[in-house]
Structure formats: C-alpha cells, structure tokens
Amino acid sequence: MLMFHKSLVIPDGRRHRQALAMPSSARAGNLKDPDVADLFCKDDPEKLFADLREIGHGSFGAVYFKWQDIIKEVKFLQKLRHPNTIEYRGCYLKEHTAWLVMEYCLGSASDLLEVHKKPLQEIEIAAITHGALQGLAYLHSHNMIHRDVKAGNILLTEPGQVKLGDFGSASIVAPANSFVGTPYWMAPEVILAMDEGQKPPLFNMNAMSALYHIAQNESPILQSNHWSDSFRNFVDSCLQKIPQDRPTSDVLLNHRFLCRERPLTVIMDLIARTKDAVRELDNLQYRKMKKILFQETQQNGPVSEGGEDEEVRGEGERRTGRGGE
C-alpha cells in the first residue's frame, strides 16, 4: 500500500495548503534540465496506480508551492535510507500536478493524542521517541536537519515502526537561513533568529508553548507527579534553552529513560488500542480518524457508517513540498 501527496505548483510561490501545480515550462515531457527530468518518473500515475482513494487531507485546504520547493524535497527524499525515515517511492508529473509517492503510514503521534485525549503511557512515549531519535541521529550523521519535527510529523506504520515524515523544510549540509518550522514547536534560538544547528529538533520534540513564552520564559516542566524521575530528566535535558547544554540525538539515545526494558510489541499494542478507541468515536471524530482503520478495511471490506459504505482516500494527498500538517 502506498501514500500519495498531490501538489499544485505555481510560479510566484504563494503558499496555501493542499494540492500543487507546476509552471507550464516544467510540464511532464518538457523538462529542459536533464538532472531535474531524472527526478521524476515518466509513467502516468493515474494509469499506474489503481484504487486511488482519499484517506485524509490537511486542515488548511489547498497547498501551493514553488516549483523549486518540489525539486528540493524530491532531491532530499532520494537521499534518505533509514528504517526511521519515511520511504520515498517516486514522483510523477501529471498535467499541473506533482504526485509524491510514499510508503503508507497509519497516522501520526498527534493523531494518537487526539484519539485518546490523554497522555500516552511512558513505555509508549519511550518507544516512539526512540524511533524518532534514531531517524534524527541518521539525518544529523549525514549533515541533514529536518527543521519541523513535531508530533504530527512522527508517523507510525501498521507493523509498529516509527517514521519521520514531511521533509519539505529540511536542509542538507549547511543549515538554511530561512525561518521555517511550526511556531509552537520551535527552539528558542530559532525564534530569536539565532544560528540553527543540529540541536533544535531535540527541543522540537517536546516544546508546546507559544512563541513568546518559548523565547522569554523558563523551559516548561512536567506538572504531574506520576511521571518517573528518568522521564522528567529526559524532558528537562531536551528543553534546555541554551543549545550547547542540549544533548545531541546520539547522546539522548543512551538516556536511561529510553534504555529501560520494554516489550517489543509496545507500539503495535498502542495501535490496536487506538483502533479500538477510533471505533468508539462519534461520527464527526470518526470521519477524521478513520484513516487509522484504512488498512484494516481494505482487508475486511469497508466499514459501514449510518448505512453507507465508507470510502477513505489517501492520507497523503496533501503536498509535495511542505504541506506537512
């Protein structure tokens, strides 16, 4: 099963969210730069892929991206080779639309929180964080930075793998100078226009305060007393405001919070628990989260809702550049 991100690109680069069109000079079969032409598959995606259905979409409507944004992200995705980064399968051009094809993921860590309406268990947090950090460590070891790590971009697969997704803001080799990312998840030094290196994503995994508070206040702390000391220490380490005091992804992978023994089936059990919870949601919430059940309905037939067969369409029909959230 594959996931598609369809993107409409326009020349002036205005951003909106969710679909993409390329300039007329860059239509399929008319790519003058051979290096750019080689980035795209020559087949017609509508003929190549059968049973295309929407399983979700972004919350901001359509997405429009500059042609160069698409080229940048495709080049970045082609370099990724790690079990904790989403697997890129190719990009196709169809009239005014670029089709970015990825492996299928059930949903994000953000979806889990929205379904359950309460914090995850510590062993679940540790398992998801461990996978995300392995993906980050891989990027950093190859002089790459993600620049928009957040719960919505940490994805889960049916077999229980954790994948980093949405590389539309990512940068290769030298840190980019542009101000990008999702405000609530930015490190303080990014907000204050300080140099951006390899450590901000570790803050991004935890920060959930408004821009002003991130930049001006002390780092947030866990309020509840039921969290373990090792988890509290882990969070405190990630939320150090001074970048030099913040541990790297490699160092955090050896933190005692992540090294504690846990069942190998933690994430698969969490997915099963989440599917059970989705089935109990009211109609409005169910329609939003039914993507989590999509693979299951493909095998067992469509889920019936109110007497009508449910049809779900591709979670990824969202972007080719940066439609991420």
N, C-alpha and C positions, 0 to 999 in steps of 0.2 A: 504494500500500500504506500502511496506517495502523497505528498502535500504540495500544493501549488500556491505560489504567490504571484498574482497577476498585477502588473504595474503599468500605469499610463504615464508616459514621459512627455513633458512639454519643454520647449527650448529655454524659456525665461526662468525656469527653476522654481516657480511658486510651489509652496507645499500645502497640502490639504491632506486627507488621508484616504487611501484605499483603492486604487486601480491603476495604472501607469501608461503613458503614450510616448513614443519616440518621435523625434523630429523627422520630417519627410526625407531628409538626406540620409537617414540612418535606417530606413526600412529594410526588411529582410531581402537579401539578394542585391542590395545596393550599398553595402558597407565598404567604403573605399580603403580603409586601413586594414590590411590582411591580418594584423595582430588582433585587432578588435573583432574582425569577422570570425576568427578562430575561437572566440569565446562563446559563440552561440551555435547551437545545433541547427541543422538545416531542415529538419523534418517539420511538418505541420503538427503542432501539439494536439489539435482537436481530432486529427485522424490517428495519431499515435497512441493517445490515451483514451480508454473507454470508461464509461460510467463516472463522468465528472459531476460531482455534487458538492454543494457548499456545506461546510460543517461549522462555519463561523465567519466573522468579519470584524474589522477594527471598529472602535467606538466613535470614530470621527468622520465617518462617511468615506469619501474617495480620497486617494492619495496621489499626488502628482510629484514627480521627481525629475530633476535634470537628467539628461542622457548620461552625463559623466558620472552621476551618482550610481547608476546601474552598472556601468563598466567597472567602477571602483569596487562595488560589492561583489560582483562576479569574480573579479581577479582575487579578491581576498578569500572568498569561499573556496576557490580552486586550490588554495594552498593548505587548507585545513585537512589534517589526517589524524584524528584522535577520537577515541570512543566517547569522550565527553563534550564534543562539539557536534552540532547537527550536521548530518551528512548531506552534502550537496550532490544532486544527481544531474544537473544540467540546466541550461537556459535556452528558451526558444523565443523567436520573434514571430508574431502573428499580426499582420497589419499594423495597428498602432499600439500593440500591447506586447510587453515582455513577460514571458512565463518563467518564473523561477521555480524549479522543481527540487523539493527537499524530501528527506525521509519523513514519514508520518509520526507525529507525536500526539499523545492523548490530550495534553493540556499543560499548563504551567503551574509553578508553585503558588502563584497568585490565585489561580483557579481553585486550588485546594483550600486556601484560606477562605475564599468566598463561599464555597460549598459548606464547609464545616462551621464557619462563623466563630471559631475559637482557635487558639494556638495549637500547633501540632505537638505531638509528643517529642521529648528530647531525642530519642533514638531516631525518629523520623527526620528531625531537623539536622541531626548529625549526618545521616546518610545522604540527604540532599545536598547539604553544604560540602561534604567530602567530594561528591561528584563534581559540583560546580567549581570547587577549588582546583581539582585535577585539570579541568578544562582551562582555567585561568593560568595555572602553572605551565601548561603546554604553550599557551599563547605567549606568555612572558619569556619562555625559553627560546622562542623564535622571534623575539623583538616585536611582538604584536600586542596591542592593547584593545580591549573591547569598547570601553568608554560609555557603555549604557547597561551595566549589569544591574539587574533588579529582578524581583520575584517573577514578573511577567515574562522575562527572557530566560528563565531557567525552566527548561521543558522536561517532561517525563514521557518515556515510551512504555508500551504495553509490557515488555519484559522487565521493567523496573530500572531502566538506565536513565541517568541524568544527563541532559544535553544543554549546553549554552547555545542560544539562538539569537537571531536578529543582529547581524553584523554590519548593518548599514552605517553605523557610526564608528566602526573600527578603524584603526590606523596601523600601518605597517612601518617598521624600522624606527623612524623618528616620531616622537609624539606630535600629534597635529596641534595646530594653534587655534583651531576653531572651537567655539564654545558650544559643546553638544552634550547630550545626555538628557535624562529625565530629572527635572528640578528636585523633587523630593528625595532623590537617590544620589545626589551629587556630593562629592567630598568637599569639605570646606575650602581647600586651596583652589578647587576648580571654580567655585562661586566667587572667590576673591581674585580670580584671574591670575593665580599663581601658576608656575610651571606644572605641567601634568606629566607624571611619570608612570611607573608600573604599579604604584601602590593605591591610587584612588579606588579601583574596583573593589578592594577589600572593605573599604568603608561603604561602598555602594551596596554591598550585600546586606547591610544592617540598617543604614540610616533611613529614617522615615519622618524626619522633621521638616518644617517649612524652611525655605531658603534663608530667611533672616535668622532663624534660630540656629540653623546649622552653622552659619558664618559667625554669629555673635555669642551664642550661649555655650555652656559646657556640654560635653557629649552626653547623650541620653543614657540612662541606665535601666536595667530590668527592674520593674517595680515589685512584682510578685515574689513572695518568699519561697515558692515551691520549686524554683529553678535550682539546679545543682551549682556548687561552687565552681566546678570546672566550666560549665556553660557560661556563668557570669564572667569568669576570667577571659574566656574566649571572646565574648562580645565586647568586653572592655578593651581587649587588645585590638580588635578590628576598628573600634571607634576612637582611637587616639587621634586628636586633631592635628598634631604635628606629624607630617608624613614620615619623617625619619624615625619616629617612635612606633610606627605602624609596621607589624611584621609582614614579610612577603608571603605569597601563596605557598611557597615551598615550606616555610617555617610553620605556617598555620596547619599544614597537612600533618605535622608531627605533634600538634597540640593534644593534650591528654583528653580533651572533650571529643575529638574525632577518633582517637586511638582506642577508646573503650570498646570492649567486645559488644557486638550487636548481631542479631540474626541476619543471615544473608537475604532473607525474604522481606526485610523491613519495608522497602518501597512497594513491592508487589502487594503486600498486605494493606498498605496505605491506599493503593489504587483500588483494591477490592472494596475497602471500607468507603472510599469516596464514591464508587459506583453505586453502592447501596444507598448512600445519602442522596445522590442525584435522583434516584428513582422516587424518593420521598418528597422531592421539592414540589412547590406549587407550579402551575403551568408556566407562569412568566419566567421564573428562575430555571425551570426545566428546559425551556426553549434555549436559554442562554448557555446552559451547561451540558446539553445533550451530546456535544462533541465528545465528551469523555466516554460515552457509551457507543460511539460510532463504530468502532471495530467489532464490537460485540454484536451490534445489529446487522452488520454486514454478514456475519456468520450465521445468525439465527433468524434473519428476516427483520423487517422494520418494526420499530416499537410503535404500538398503536396509542394514539393520544386523542381522546374525545371522538373515537370512531374513525379518525382519519389516519392514514399511514403517514408516518414521519419521514420526511426526506431531509437528509442532512447534507450540507455542501461544504467543501474544503476549507478547513481552518486557515489554510494559508492563503486564500485569495485576498491578500491584504496588501502586499507591497513587493517591490523588487529592490528598492533601495532601503529606506528606513521606515517602514510603516509600523514597526515593531509593536507598539502597544495600542 
